[in-house]
Amino acid sequence: MTGTESRSEILERLEHGHVFLGAAHARNERRVRAVVALTLVMMVGEIVAGSVFGSMALLADGWHMATHAGALSISALAYAFARRRAHDPRYVFGTGKVGDLAGFTSAVILAGIAVLIGVESFQRLLHPTAIRFDDAILVAVLGLAVNCASAYLLGSEHDHEPHGGHAAGAHEHDSSHHDHNLRSAYYHVLADALTSIFAIAALCAGKYLDWTWMDALSGVLGALVILRWSIGLLKDSGAVLLDFEPDASLARSIRTLLERDGRSVIADLHVWRVGPGSCAAIVSLASTEPQSPQHYRERLEGLEQLVHVTIEVHAAEESDRLEAASA
């Protein structure tokens, strides 16, 4: 700051945005919307075909696709909401966490679906029912085709990470880079594809080998796998919502860069995720030769994952610094 700067000039120089939506937000939003549309088309087709041909299996799967479309719509709406409210000042650190909230909600729904599948499958193990194998196999094959197309649209899990830089020493596949909203949509599609694969194998075994119990057993196995995915997503998205430290190596890099002069020590450090691949930090630093906060921010410029930094600088006596460093 110079003595000739006006208040407005100072504010303009220091002003910065709070849009932390992730590098692939627009692309991922388009992907999820396409998958919702594909699911809705499949849903309508199955319900109409089931009504015309009198197939309860087609009707049942059609209504199942309706719940599937509803769950995926949560992801689509979250992308749209985050984009539209990205510049709303009431969201003090932006809307980057909306996707994590949607991911957490979808994970709860996914866990509920897994429990329902498991309970129904276990009941059928105890009380087998007649199966119309031809109709059921047709439904499973159609469902698998739709879910393979949906999975292709959403991309692999490696595609869920932004293409921006990483903090020095940061693990490339750390969960702080994941778009949990896209990940939840991907898991919904993957869960349906998995149940379709299990169902096809089990129904073929039932039709040709008379192993009708395989249908119910495949449901139990599928439920356990889906439940495991949902628990992992709950843990990762829940950690973001609770401001759990996303990347220990990023915090270590901050300490190393700010304390490397031998005259400064970090007394307090908070690092949390504000969006996919984007972290914020608040640093309280003491130094025997204190510099301006901007001086310390410039030391962190290489950490591209760090998008919002607040630094508090305190003067310290040499004895205080050594005591803090050895604590």
Kinemage of the C-alpha trace (Angstrom):
@kinemage 1
@onewidth
@group {chain A} dominant
@subgroup {mainchain}
@vectorlist {calphas} color= white
{ca met a 1} P 0.000 0.000 0.000
{ca thr a 2} L 1.280 3.470 -0.850
{ca gly a 3} L 0.437 6.691 0.902
{ca thr a 4} L -1.329 8.018 -2.202
{ca glu a 5} L -3.766 5.096 -2.560
{ca ser a 6} L -7.407 5.874 -1.896
{ca arg a 7} L -9.686 3.572 0.078
{ca ser a 8} L -11.450 2.426 -3.109
{ca glu a 9} L -8.124 1.679 -4.803
{ca ile a 10} L -6.982 -0.401 -1.847
{ca leu a 11} L -10.251 -2.361 -1.819
{ca glu a 12} L -10.062 -2.942 -5.577
{ca arg a 13} L -6.496 -4.249 -5.269
{ca leu a 14} L -7.366 -6.629 -2.436
{ca glu a 15} L -10.722 -7.784 -3.805
{ca his a 16} L -10.947 -11.441 -4.837
{ca gly a 17} L -13.668 -13.879 -5.812
{ca his a 18} L -15.045 -16.901 -3.976
{ca val a 19} L -16.039 -19.150 -6.872
{ca phe a 20} L -14.632 -22.623 -6.160
{ca leu a 21} L -16.757 -24.886 -8.356
{ca gly a 22} L -14.042 -27.129 -9.720
{ca ala a 23} L -12.365 -27.076 -13.119
{ca ala a 24} L -14.863 -29.468 -14.745
{ca his a 25} L -18.098 -28.172 -13.185
{ca ala a 26} L -19.841 -27.263 -16.468
{ca arg a 27} L -18.772 -30.474 -18.194
{ca asn a 28} L -19.856 -32.644 -15.276
{ca glu a 29} L -23.210 -30.865 -15.092
{ca arg a 30} L -23.839 -31.654 -18.764
{ca arg a 31} L -22.886 -35.285 -18.205
{ca val a 32} L -25.266 -35.770 -15.307
{ca arg a 33} L -28.138 -34.056 -17.135
{ca ala a 34} L -27.599 -36.378 -20.109
{ca val a 35} L -27.703 -39.418 -17.829
{ca val a 36} L -30.928 -38.190 -16.181
{ca ala a 37} L -32.507 -37.764 -19.623
{ca leu a 38} L -31.381 -41.245 -20.703
{ca thr a 39} L -32.763 -42.763 -17.506
{ca leu a 40} L -36.113 -41.005 -17.952
{ca val a 41} L -36.419 -42.285 -21.540
{ca met a 42} L -35.675 -45.822 -20.345
{ca met a 43} L -38.186 -45.442 -17.504
{ca val a 44} L -41.004 -44.341 -19.829
{ca gly a 45} L -40.162 -47.076 -22.347
{ca glu a 46} L -40.255 -49.833 -19.723
{ca ile a 47} L -43.505 -48.638 -18.163
{ca val a 48} L -45.217 -48.373 -21.565
{ca ala a 49} L -43.862 -51.748 -22.734
{ca gly a 50} L -44.811 -53.395 -19.456
{ca ser a 51} L -48.359 -52.059 -19.723
{ca val a 52} L -48.756 -53.082 -23.385
{ca phe a 53} L -47.203 -56.551 -23.052
{ca gly a 54} L -48.505 -57.261 -19.547
{ca ser a 55} L -45.029 -57.784 -18.081
{ca met a 56} L -44.807 -57.114 -14.360
{ca ala a 57} L -41.019 -57.385 -14.550
{ca leu a 58} L -40.837 -54.521 -17.062
{ca leu a 59} L -43.298 -52.436 -15.040
{ca ala a 60} L -41.412 -53.018 -11.813
{ca asp a 61} L -38.066 -52.077 -13.340
{ca gly a 62} L -39.659 -49.016 -14.962
{ca trp a 63} L -40.758 -47.680 -11.606
{ca his a 64} L -37.373 -48.609 -10.180
{ca met a 65} L -35.821 -46.432 -12.897
{ca ala a 66} L -38.053 -43.588 -11.691
{ca thr a 67} L -36.416 -43.703 -8.235
{ca his a 68} L -33.037 -43.959 -9.950
{ca ala a 69} L -33.793 -40.827 -12.011
{ca gly a 70} L -34.881 -39.022 -8.841
{ca ala a 71} L -31.596 -39.795 -7.101
{ca leu a 72} L -29.566 -38.675 -10.125
{ca ser a 73} L -31.642 -35.495 -10.322
{ca ile a 74} L -30.232 -34.501 -6.921
{ca ser a 75} L -26.793 -34.342 -8.523
{ca ala a 76} L -28.072 -32.371 -11.525
{ca leu a 77} L -29.908 -29.856 -9.335
{ca ala a 78} L -26.858 -29.435 -7.110
{ca tyr a 79} L -24.687 -28.514 -10.107
{ca ala a 80} L -27.275 -25.986 -11.305
{ca phe a 81} L -27.742 -24.453 -7.842
{ca ala a 82} L -23.993 -24.131 -7.235
{ca arg a 83} L -23.504 -22.476 -10.629
{ca arg a 84} L -26.390 -20.025 -10.278
{ca arg a 85} L -25.481 -18.986 -6.725
{ca ala a 86} L -21.716 -18.985 -7.202
{ca his a 87} L -21.500 -15.182 -6.885
{ca asp a 88} L -24.057 -14.845 -4.083
{ca pro a 89} L -22.204 -13.064 -1.219
{ca arg a 90} L -24.362 -14.820 1.367
{ca tyr a 91} L -22.308 -17.957 0.714
{ca val a 92} L -19.173 -16.630 2.363
{ca phe a 93} L -16.838 -19.239 0.865
{ca gly a 94} L -18.812 -19.845 -2.318
{ca thr a 95} L -20.974 -22.796 -3.315
{ca gly a 96} L -18.207 -25.323 -3.904
{ca lys a 97} L -19.521 -27.569 -1.124
{ca val a 98} L -23.023 -27.913 -2.583
{ca gly a 99} L -21.787 -30.896 -4.567
{ca asp a 100} L -20.491 -32.534 -1.397
{ca leu a 101} L -23.862 -32.015 0.268
{ca ala a 102} L -25.578 -33.623 -2.737
{ca gly a 103} L -23.043 -36.448 -2.667
{ca phe a 104} L -23.712 -37.083 1.026
{ca thr a 105} L -27.486 -37.083 0.411
{ca ser a 106} L -27.129 -39.472 -2.526
{ca ala a 107} L -24.912 -41.746 -0.441
{ca val a 108} L -27.650 -41.966 2.209
{ca ile a 109} L -30.173 -42.857 -0.518
{ca leu a 110} L -27.760 -45.412 -1.975
{ca ala a 111} L -27.295 -47.007 1.443
{ca gly a 112} L -31.065 -47.162 1.894
{ca ile a 113} L -31.456 -48.847 -1.506
{ca ala a 114} L -28.762 -51.369 -0.562
{ca val a 115} L -30.548 -52.220 2.686
{ca leu a 116} L -33.899 -52.645 0.892
{ca ile a 117} L -32.324 -54.889 -1.765
{ca gly a 118} L -30.594 -56.934 0.919
{ca val a 119} L -33.735 -57.398 3.017
{ca glu a 120} L -35.893 -58.320 0.004
{ca ser a 121} L -33.250 -60.737 -1.301
{ca phe a 122} L -32.857 -62.410 2.100
{ca gln a 123} L -36.610 -62.854 2.361
{ca arg a 124} L -36.635 -64.484 -1.066
{ca leu a 125} L -33.906 -66.853 0.045
{ca leu a 126} L -36.202 -67.962 2.855
{ca his a 127} L -39.398 -67.868 0.782
{ca pro a 128} L -38.639 -68.426 -2.939
{ca thr a 129} L -41.130 -67.071 -5.481
{ca ala a 130} L -41.782 -67.996 -9.104
{ca ile a 131} L -39.683 -66.073 -11.608
{ca arg a 132} L -40.599 -65.245 -15.217
{ca phe a 133} L -37.067 -65.800 -16.454
{ca asp a 134} L -37.445 -64.543 -20.050
{ca asp a 135} L -39.010 -61.217 -19.027
{ca ala a 136} L -36.594 -60.770 -16.132
{ca ile a 137} L -33.528 -61.455 -18.310
{ca leu a 138} L -34.789 -58.973 -20.923
{ca val a 139} L -35.195 -56.297 -18.251
{ca ala a 140} L -31.742 -56.981 -16.808
{ca val a 141} L -30.093 -56.780 -20.261
{ca leu a 142} L -31.896 -53.512 -21.079
{ca gly a 143} L -30.944 -52.081 -17.702
{ca leu a 144} L -27.307 -53.096 -18.164
{ca ala a 145} L -27.188 -51.443 -21.610
{ca val a 146} L -28.583 -48.171 -20.255
{ca asn a 147} L -26.240 -48.169 -17.281
{ca cys a 148} L -23.199 -48.922 -19.439
{ca ala a 149} L -24.118 -45.930 -21.606
{ca ser a 150} L -24.616 -43.806 -18.480
{ca ala a 151} L -21.287 -44.912 -17.023
{ca tyr a 152} L -19.592 -43.976 -20.304
{ca leu a 153} L -21.167 -40.506 -20.163
{ca leu a 154} L -20.084 -39.932 -16.573
{ca gly a 155} L -16.572 -41.231 -17.133
{ca ser a 156} L -14.270 -43.206 -14.867
{ca glu a 157} L -13.383 -42.248 -11.301
{ca his a 158} L -10.042 -40.845 -12.541
{ca asp a 159} L -12.055 -38.397 -14.649
{ca his a 160} L -13.676 -37.024 -11.493
{ca glu a 161} L -10.567 -35.083 -10.562
{ca pro a 162} L -9.843 -31.582 -11.856
{ca his a 163} L -6.917 -31.158 -14.172
{ca gly a 164} L -5.320 -28.332 -12.236
{ca gly a 165} L -2.043 -28.525 -10.378
{ca his a 166} L -1.436 -30.219 -7.069
{ca ala a 167} L 0.293 -29.006 -3.966
{ca ala a 168} L 3.909 -29.968 -3.642
{ca gly a 169} L 4.075 -33.512 -2.358
{ca ala a 170} L 0.322 -34.012 -2.514
{ca his a 171} L -0.958 -37.433 -3.487
{ca glu a 172} L -2.591 -37.196 -6.906
{ca his a 173} L -5.625 -39.247 -5.931
{ca asp a 174} L -6.322 -37.639 -2.591
{ca ser a 175} L -10.071 -37.307 -1.951
{ca ser a 176} L -9.726 -33.513 -1.715
{ca his a 177} L -9.639 -33.467 -5.533
{ca his a 178} L -12.781 -35.551 -6.071
{ca asp a 179} L -16.073 -34.144 -7.277
{ca his a 180} L -18.243 -36.046 -4.801
{ca asn a 181} L -21.402 -35.018 -6.613
{ca leu a 182} L -20.286 -36.670 -9.860
{ca arg a 183} L -18.914 -39.559 -7.863
{ca ser a 184} L -22.329 -40.160 -6.260
{ca ala a 185} L -24.043 -40.150 -9.674
{ca tyr a 186} L -21.410 -42.553 -10.979
{ca tyr a 187} L -21.968 -44.876 -8.023
{ca his a 188} L -25.735 -44.890 -8.614
{ca val a 189} L -25.147 -45.941 -12.223
{ca leu a 190} L -22.467 -48.443 -11.255
{ca ala a 191} L -24.709 -49.948 -8.579
{ca asp a 192} L -27.488 -50.493 -11.103
{ca ala a 193} L -25.057 -51.989 -13.612
{ca leu a 194} L -23.665 -54.317 -10.962
{ca thr a 195} L -27.119 -55.542 -9.937
{ca ser a 196} L -27.970 -56.090 -13.631
{ca ile a 197} L -24.822 -58.202 -14.151
{ca phe a 198} L -25.522 -60.246 -11.028
{ca ala a 199} L -29.148 -60.613 -12.075
{ca ile a 200} L -28.309 -61.819 -15.604
{ca ala a 201} L -25.886 -64.433 -14.267
{ca ala a 202} L -28.321 -65.566 -11.567
{ca leu a 203} L -31.357 -65.669 -13.873
{ca cys a 204} L -29.466 -67.691 -16.483
{ca ala a 205} L -28.410 -70.114 -13.754
{ca gly a 206} L -32.007 -70.335 -12.598
{ca lys a 207} L -33.404 -70.863 -16.100
{ca tyr a 208} L -30.866 -73.378 -17.390
{ca leu a 209} L -29.623 -75.062 -14.192
{ca asp a 210} L -32.738 -74.675 -12.059
{ca trp a 211} L -30.715 -72.762 -9.432
{ca thr a 212} L -33.525 -70.370 -8.515
{ca trp a 213} L -31.817 -69.527 -5.232
{ca met a 214} L -29.055 -67.748 -7.204
{ca asp a 215} L -31.393 -64.818 -7.923
{ca ala a 216} L -31.826 -64.027 -4.240
{ca leu a 217} L -28.146 -64.661 -3.439
{ca ser a 218} L -27.024 -62.262 -6.167
{ca gly a 219} L -29.266 -59.606 -4.592
{ca val a 220} L -27.589 -60.052 -1.205
{ca leu a 221} L -24.083 -59.846 -2.729
{ca gly a 222} L -25.012 -56.790 -4.766
{ca ala a 223} L -26.473 -55.085 -1.682
{ca leu a 224} L -23.223 -55.639 0.256
{ca val a 225} L -21.093 -54.138 -2.536
{ca ile a 226} L -23.402 -51.122 -2.934
{ca leu a 227} L -23.435 -50.577 0.836
{ca arg a 228} L -19.644 -50.544 0.870
{ca trp a 229} L -19.560 -47.886 -1.880
{ca ser a 230} L -22.127 -45.757 -0.097
{ca ile a 231} L -20.217 -45.900 3.205
{ca gly a 232} L -17.028 -44.754 1.444
{ca leu a 233} L -18.875 -41.859 -0.178
{ca leu a 234} L -20.523 -40.937 3.147
{ca lys a 235} L -17.123 -40.787 4.835
{ca asp a 236} L -15.466 -38.697 2.125
{ca ser a 237} L -18.305 -36.210 1.540
{ca gly a 238} L -19.101 -35.998 5.265
{ca ala a 239} L -15.473 -35.147 6.013
{ca val a 240} L -15.664 -32.200 3.601
{ca leu a 241} L -18.909 -30.940 5.169
{ca leu a 242} L -17.287 -31.089 8.627
{ca asp a 243} L -14.139 -29.247 7.400
{ca phe a 244} L -11.906 -32.246 8.062
{ca glu a 245} L -8.324 -31.514 6.965
{ca pro a 246} L -8.421 -32.721 3.334
{ca asp a 247} L -4.728 -33.249 2.678
{ca ala a 248} L -2.053 -33.574 5.364
{ca ser a 249} L 0.713 -33.066 2.793
{ca leu a 250} L -0.726 -29.659 1.864
{ca ala a 251} L -0.559 -28.535 5.502
{ca arg a 252} L 3.044 -29.790 5.696
{ca ser a 253} L 3.929 -27.882 2.525
{ca ile a 254} L 2.470 -24.676 3.996
{ca arg a 255} L 4.522 -25.095 7.171
{ca thr a 256} L 7.698 -25.840 5.223
{ca leu a 257} L 7.357 -22.832 2.921
{ca leu a 258} L 6.480 -20.342 5.673
{ca glu a 259} L 9.010 -21.544 8.270
{ca arg a 260} L 11.956 -22.139 5.944
{ca asp a 261} L 13.557 -18.737 6.730
{ca gly a 262} L 14.329 -19.932 10.268
{ca arg a 263} L 12.835 -16.758 11.746
{ca ser a 264} L 9.147 -17.647 11.517
{ca val a 265} L 6.955 -20.252 13.134
{ca ile a 266} L 3.301 -21.132 12.559
{ca ala a 267} L 1.343 -20.897 15.789
{ca asp a 268} L -2.027 -21.904 14.301
{ca leu a 269} L -2.989 -23.420 10.938
{ca his a 270} L -6.393 -24.389 9.541
{ca val a 271} L -6.784 -25.953 6.083
{ca trp a 272} L -10.122 -27.052 4.645
{ca arg a 273} L -11.741 -27.805 1.290
{ca val a 274} L -14.008 -25.180 -0.312
{ca gly a 275} L -14.597 -26.974 -3.624
{ca pro a 276} L -13.265 -29.833 -5.792
{ca gly a 277} L -9.499 -29.455 -5.866
{ca ser a 278} L -9.682 -26.131 -3.995
{ca cys a 279} L -8.617 -25.502 -0.395
{ca ala a 280} L -8.574 -22.471 1.903
{ca ala a 281} L -6.199 -21.782 4.761
{ca ile a 282} L -6.005 -19.495 7.800
{ca val a 283} L -2.504 -19.063 9.197
{ca ser a 284} L -1.352 -17.403 12.409
{ca leu a 285} L 2.385 -16.827 12.157
{ca ala a 286} L 4.967 -15.367 14.543
{ca ser a 287} L 8.328 -14.044 13.376
{ca thr a 288} L 11.322 -12.295 14.892
{ca glu a 289} L 11.513 -10.271 11.658
{ca pro a 290} L 7.849 -9.976 10.636
{ca gln a 291} L 7.000 -9.116 7.028
{ca ser a 292} L 3.702 -8.102 5.440
{ca pro a 293} L 1.013 -10.808 4.968
{ca gln a 294} L 1.485 -10.435 1.195
{ca his a 295} L 5.137 -11.432 1.577
{ca tyr a 296} L 4.094 -14.748 3.116
{ca arg a 297} L 1.303 -15.294 0.575
{ca glu a 298} L 3.868 -15.030 -2.208
{ca arg a 299} L 5.772 -17.929 -0.644
{ca leu a 300} L 2.681 -20.099 -1.126
{ca glu a 301} L 2.034 -19.200 -4.759
{ca gly a 302} L 3.289 -22.584 -5.982
{ca leu a 303} L 0.491 -24.410 -4.155
{ca glu a 304} L -2.173 -24.185 -6.852
{ca gln a 305} L -4.657 -26.178 -4.769
{ca leu a 306} L -4.602 -23.338 -2.224
{ca val a 307} L -7.104 -20.760 -3.549
{ca his a 308} L -7.933 -18.644 -0.486
{ca val a 309} L -5.368 -17.694 2.172
{ca thr a 310} L -5.691 -15.484 5.250
{ca ile a 311} L -2.445 -14.769 7.120
{ca glu a 312} L -2.090 -13.148 10.519
{ca val a 313} L 1.435 -12.000 11.399
{ca his a 314} L 2.767 -11.374 14.913
{ca ala a 315} L 6.119 -10.090 16.110
{ca ala a 316} L 7.974 -12.479 18.409
{ca glu a 317} L 11.037 -12.423 20.587
{ca glu a 318} L 13.802 -14.870 19.719
{ca ser a 319} L 13.149 -16.850 22.903
{ca asp a 320} L 9.443 -17.062 22.093
{ca arg a 321} L 10.130 -18.337 18.596
{ca leu a 322} L 12.543 -21.037 19.769
{ca glu a 323} L 10.103 -22.128 22.475
{ca ala a 324} L 7.253 -22.419 19.972
{ca ala a 325} L 9.412 -24.265 17.459
{ca ser a 326} L 10.494 -26.847 20.009
{ca ala a 327} L 6.993 -27.370 21.435
